[in-house]
């Protein structure tokens, strides 16, 4: 989250899901690296938000869903940077979910 002069700025919002879209192979989160760098993220004002993450030379998209006190985290497959960036773009445009 970015703060400028005391004001919070929202991150990006995911586009409306298109009728024809790619289904992401969401998998339960598995700790695979000591450190994960979040490169980009969507706004956390919604119950579900996403992060484009990088670790060990690979990238993946993390999906976090909050419902009350329950938090469920899933990850896309860990892939090369170009593939993950393409998936991230599709997600933001509503062409993947």
Secondary structure, 3 states (H helix, E strand, C coil): CEEECCEEECCECCCCCCCCCECCCCEECCCCCCCCEEEEEECCCCCEEEEEEEECCEEEEEEEEEECCEEEEEECCCECHHHHHHHHHHHHHCCEC
